[in-house]
Amino acid sequence: MSAQTSTETLRVALGARAYDIRIGPGLIARAGAEVAPHLARKRVAVVTDETVATLHLDALRAGLADAGVTAEPIVLPPGEATKSMSGFERLLSALLDLKIARDDIILAFGGGVIGDLAGFAAATLRRGVGFIQIPTTLLAQVDSSVGGKTGINAPQGKNLIGAFHQPRLVLADTDALSTLSKREFLAGYAETVKYGLLGDAAFFERLEHDGPALAAGDEAARIAAIRRACEMKAAIVARDETETGERALLNLGHTFGHALEAATGYSQRVLHGEGVSIGVALAFELSMRLGLCPQEEPSRVRAHFREMGLKTALADIDGDLPGADDLIELMGQDKKVKDGRLVFILARAIGDAFIAPEVPMAAVKAVLTDALAERR
């Protein structure tokens, strides 16, 4: 099968702001043909990081050049620390120096950090510049590149500064996944599994079977999993673009996970996807303790994550962690606070998550206290 015929296309149905998600191999090499229809002039700013630039920037430039498109790269340091106010200021200054105009396009070329940061810069530069997502990590391909959430972190918490700004196109090149470390790939896999857990039990069951092959590089399995995750996210975003209701389901595991990322200083101690896998396990444990789901469900979730080599417990995080009360305080900075109350995503079963605005904090503290005790 050729790279061209194996490309899948999904539509995010948002009226005048609708866009395609393209999934398959060879998309970076064909970037010029894919991007050119969106350009007023054949020049783009490419926002990326040092790691992605070393691996893929030459290929992207060549792909753009095939269609006569000139790339103006802005290369930033890798890592979550770049998704900060100082990183944002640095990026805006570089874009202004390039004289990026309102009818130009910015390419966000990298993982979730670059996508969120470049998207937020696009949302604010000249009150709104178009951008295209070219995600190079599994996490970005199944989650952060789709849906228009952009933003940066603050010392008080993750993604607290940002805007909804939809991309014009998403190009998810599955060839890029071969350059990820096992840890980085699995962090993205946690976000992939999340979709099955929140709303498609059959998808979770398929991942239980296909997960090892997917991790080993099976391209068909990867494309199928990315497509299903993107299908689910696109449908939810189309119904609830700015997260006034149903879209909050996509935050399964994130209330716990974001607190763990903040507690570890957004460092390599806990990657975002690892925070999600631990957070999902804690959310299912909390659901079980509240009598909402059978006790077999948290065990099944943890078993699959462990089989794949993912973190599932606070004991899997190296170094010190704050106490339960401090973790809850970090959760209080989360965007999912409504009327002063934490909103959790809990589950009745695998594939049946729901928004829970009234969760007893004593139960949350008990789950965290027990999880911290396992570290000793």
C-alpha positions in Angstrom: 0.0 0.0 0.0 1.4 3.4 -0.9 1.7 6.2 1.6 -0.8 8.2 -0.4 -3.6 5.6 -0.4 -3.1 4.8 3.3 -3.9 8.4 4.4 -7.1 8.8 6.4 -9.0 12.0 6.5 -11.5 13.1 9.3 -13.5 16.4 9.4 -13.9 18.5 12.5 -17.4 19.9 11.9 -17.3 23.5 13.1 -19.1 25.4 10.4 -17.0 28.1 8.9 -14.0 26.9 11.1 -14.2 23.3 10.1 -11.0 21.6 9.2 -9.5 18.2 8.2 -7.3 15.9 10.2 -5.0 13.9 7.9 -3.5 10.7 9.4 -0.9 8.4 7.8 2.7 8.1 6.7 4.6 10.5 4.5 2.6 13.7 5.4 5.8 15.7 6.3 7.3 14.8 2.9 4.0 16.0 1.3 3.6 19.0 3.5 3.9 21.6 0.7 1.0 20.1 -1.2 -1.1 19.8 1.9 -0.4 23.3 3.3 -0.3 25.3 0.0 -4.1 25.6 -0.4 -4.2 27.5 3.0 -1.6 30.1 2.1 -2.0 33.6 0.9 1.7 33.7 0.1 4.2 30.9 -0.1 6.0 31.6 3.2 5.3 30.1 6.6 6.8 30.4 10.1 7.6 27.0 11.5 7.6 26.8 15.3 9.4 23.8 16.6 11.9 22.7 19.3 15.5 21.6 19.1 14.7 17.9 19.3 12.2 17.9 16.5 14.3 20.3 14.4 17.2 17.8 14.5 15.0 14.9 13.5 12.5 16.3 11.1 13.1 20.0 10.1 15.1 19.2 7.0 12.4 16.8 5.8 9.6 19.4 6.4 11.6 22.1 4.6 12.1 19.8 1.6 8.4 18.9 1.6 7.4 22.6 1.7 10.0 23.5 -1.0 8.5 20.9 -3.3 5.4 23.2 -3.5 7.5 26.4 -3.6 6.8 27.2 0.1 9.6 28.9 2.1 10.0 27.9 5.7 11.1 30.4 8.4 12.0 28.2 11.4 11.8 29.4 15.0 13.6 26.7 17.1 12.8 26.7 20.9 14.2 24.6 23.8 12.4 21.3 24.3 10.3 20.5 27.3 7.4 21.8 29.3 9.3 24.7 30.7 9.1 26.3 27.2 5.3 26.5 27.6 5.6 29.5 29.9 5.2 33.2 29.9 8.8 33.8 29.0 8.6 31.2 26.2 5.5 32.9 24.9 7.2 36.3 24.9 10.2 34.9 23.1 8.0 33.3 20.4 5.9 36.4 19.9 9.0 38.5 19.5 10.5 36.1 16.9 7.2 36.0 14.9 7.0 39.8 14.9 10.7 40.0 13.8 9.6 37.8 10.8 6.8 40.2 10.1 4.2 37.5 10.1 1.0 39.1 8.9 -2.6 38.4 9.7 -3.1 36.4 6.5 0.0 34.3 7.0 0.1 30.8 8.5 2.1 29.5 11.4 3.1 25.8 11.4 3.2 24.2 14.9 5.7 21.4 14.3 6.2 19.2 17.3 4.5 17.7 20.4 1.9 19.1 22.7 4.1 21.8 24.1 4.9 23.3 20.7 1.3 22.9 19.6 -0.2 24.6 22.6 2.4 27.4 22.6 2.4 28.1 18.9 -1.4 27.9 18.8 -1.7 30.5 21.6 0.8 32.8 19.8 -1.3 32.5 16.7 -4.5 33.3 18.6 -3.0 36.5 20.0 -0.6 37.8 17.3 -2.3 40.6 15.4 -5.6 39.4 17.1 -5.5 36.1 15.3 -3.3 34.5 12.7 -4.1 31.1 11.1 -2.1 28.1 12.1 -1.7 24.4 11.1 -0.8 21.6 13.4 1.9 19.1 12.4 2.1 16.9 15.5 5.1 14.7 15.8 4.2 12.8 19.0 1.4 10.3 19.6 0.1 12.4 22.5 -0.3 15.4 20.2 -1.7 13.4 17.3 -4.5 11.9 19.3 -5.2 14.8 21.6 -3.6 18.2 21.9 -3.4 19.0 18.1 -7.2 18.6 17.7 -9.9 20.8 19.2 -8.4 24.3 19.3 -7.2 24.4 23.0 -4.1 26.5 23.1 -2.2 28.0 26.0 0.7 28.1 28.4 1.4 27.1 32.0 1.6 29.4 35.0 3.4 28.8 38.3 0.0 28.3 39.9 -1.0 25.5 37.5 -1.1 24.0 34.0 -2.8 25.6 31.0 -4.2 28.4 33.0 -3.5 31.0 30.4 -4.8 30.4 26.9 -7.5 30.7 24.2 -9.7 28.5 22.0 -8.2 28.9 18.5 -8.9 26.2 15.9 -6.2 25.1 13.5 -6.8 25.3 9.7 -5.5 21.7 9.2 -3.9 18.9 11.2 -1.3 16.6 9.6 -0.6 13.6 11.8 2.4 11.8 10.1 2.7 8.4 11.6 6.3 8.1 10.3 7.3 10.6 13.0 6.3 8.2 15.7 9.2 5.9 14.9 11.6 8.5 16.3 10.0 8.7 19.7 11.5 7.1 22.8 9.5 4.2 24.3 8.6 6.4 27.3 7.4 9.3 25.1 5.4 7.0 22.9 3.7 5.3 25.9 2.9 8.7 27.4 0.9 9.4 24.2 -0.6 5.9 24.4 -2.2 6.8 27.8 -4.1 9.6 26.1 -5.2 7.1 23.4 -6.6 4.7 25.9 -8.4 7.5 27.7 -10.9 7.7 24.8 -11.9 4.1 25.2 -12.2 4.5 29.0 -14.4 7.6 28.7 -16.8 6.5 26.0 -16.0 3.4 24.0 -15.5 0.1 25.8 -15.0 -1.8 22.5 -12.1 0.5 21.7 -10.5 -0.1 25.1 -10.9 -3.9 24.5 -9.3 -3.6 21.1 -6.4 -1.7 22.6 -6.0 -4.4 25.3 -5.5 -6.8 22.3 -3.6 -4.5 19.9 -1.6 -2.4 22.4 1.7 -4.4 22.2 1.6 -4.5 18.4 0.9 -0.8 18.3 3.8 0.0 20.6 6.0 -2.3 18.5 5.4 -0.3 15.4 2.4 -1.9 13.6 1.4 0.9 11.3 -2.1 -0.3 10.6 -2.8 -0.6 14.3 -1.4 2.9 14.9 -3.4 4.5 12.2 -6.6 2.8 13.4 -6.1 3.9 17.0 -5.2 7.5 16.1 -8.2 7.6 13.8 -10.6 6.3 16.5 -9.3 8.7 19.1 -9.5 11.7 16.7 -13.1 10.6 15.7 -14.2 10.7 19.3 -12.5 14.0 20.0 -13.7 15.6 16.8 -17.3 14.6 17.5 -17.2 16.0 21.1 -15.5 19.2 20.0 -18.1 19.7 17.3 -20.9 19.5 20.0 -19.1 21.5 22.7 -16.2 23.5 21.3 -15.5 25.7 24.4 -16.0 23.1 27.1 -19.3 24.3 28.6 -20.4 20.7 29.0 -19.6 17.4 27.4 -16.1 18.3 26.3 -15.0 18.1 30.0 -15.2 14.3 29.7 -11.9 14.6 27.8 -10.3 15.6 31.1 -10.6 12.1 32.5 -7.5 11.6 34.8 -6.4 15.2 34.2 -7.5 16.7 37.5 -5.1 14.3 39.4 -2.6 14.4 36.6 -2.2 18.1 36.3 -1.7 18.4 40.1 1.1 15.8 39.8 2.8 17.7 37.0 2.6 20.9 39.0 4.0 19.1 42.1 7.0 17.9 40.1 7.7 21.2 38.5 6.6 20.2 35.0 9.8 18.2 34.8 10.8 14.9 33.3 9.8 13.2 36.5 6.2 13.0 35.2 5.4 13.4 31.5 1.9 14.7 30.8 0.8 11.3 29.6 2.2 9.6 32.6 0.3 12.0 34.8 -2.8 11.0 32.8 -2.2 7.3 33.3 -1.8 7.7 37.0 -4.7 10.2 37.1 -7.0 7.8 35.3 -6.1 5.0 37.7 -6.9 7.3 40.6 -10.1 8.4 39.1 -11.3 4.8 38.6 -10.2 4.0 42.2 -12.2 7.0 43.5 -15.2 5.9 41.4 -15.0 2.4 42.9 -14.7 3.7 46.5 -17.7 5.9 45.9 -19.7 2.9 44.8 -20.0 4.1 41.3 -18.3 1.3 39.4 -17.4 -2.4 40.1 -14.1 -3.1 41.8 -12.9 -5.1 38.8 -12.8 -2.0 36.6 -9.9 -0.1 38.3 -7.9 -3.4 38.4 -8.5 -3.9 34.7 -7.4 -0.4 33.8 -4.2 -0.7 35.9 -3.5 -4.1 34.5 -3.5 -2.8 30.9 -1.4 0.2 31.7 1.1 -1.9 33.6 1.3 -4.5 30.8 2.2 -1.6 28.4 4.8 -0.3 30.8 3.0 2.9 32.0 3.0 4.5 35.4 -0.2 3.7 37.4 0.6 4.8 40.9 2.2 7.6 42.9 4.8 5.0 43.9 6.0 5.0 40.3 7.1 8.7 40.6 10.7 9.2 41.7 11.6 11.7 44.4 9.5 13.5 46.9 5.8 14.4 46.6 3.8 16.8 48.7 1.1 15.5 51.0 -2.6 14.8 50.1 -3.7 18.3 51.3 -1.1 20.0 49.2 -2.0 17.9 46.1 -5.7 18.9 46.6 -4.7 22.5 46.9 -2.9 22.2 43.5 -6.1 20.6 42.1 -7.9 23.8 43.2 -5.9 25.8 40.6 -7.2 23.5 37.9 -9.5 24.9 35.1 -12.1 22.4 36.1 -13.1 24.3 39.2 -16.7 25.5 39.0 -18.3 27.7 41.7 -15.3 27.1 43.9 -15.8 23.3 43.7 -13.5 20.8 42.0 -15.1 19.0 39.1 -13.9 15.4 38.6 -14.5 13.0 35.7 -15.5 9.7 37.2 -16.7 6.4 35.7 -19.6 4.0 36.1 -17.7 1.5 34.1 -15.0 1.3 31.4 -16.5 3.3 28.5 -19.0 5.2 30.7 -17.4 8.3 32.2 -19.4 11.3 33.5 -18.9 14.7 34.9 -19.1 14.8 38.7 -19.3 18.3 40.3 -20.1 17.1 43.8 -17.4 14.8 45.0 -16.7 14.4 48.7 -13.2 15.8 49.3 -12.8 13.4 52.2 -12.9 10.5 49.7 -10.4 12.3 47.4 -8.1 12.8 50.3 -8.4 9.2 51.4 -7.5 7.9 47.9 -4.4 10.2 47.8 -3.4 9.4 51.3 -3.5 5.7 50.6 -1.6 6.2 47.3 1.1 8.2 49.1 1.4 5.5 51.7 2.3 2.9 49.0 5.4 5.0 48.3 6.9 4.2 51.7 
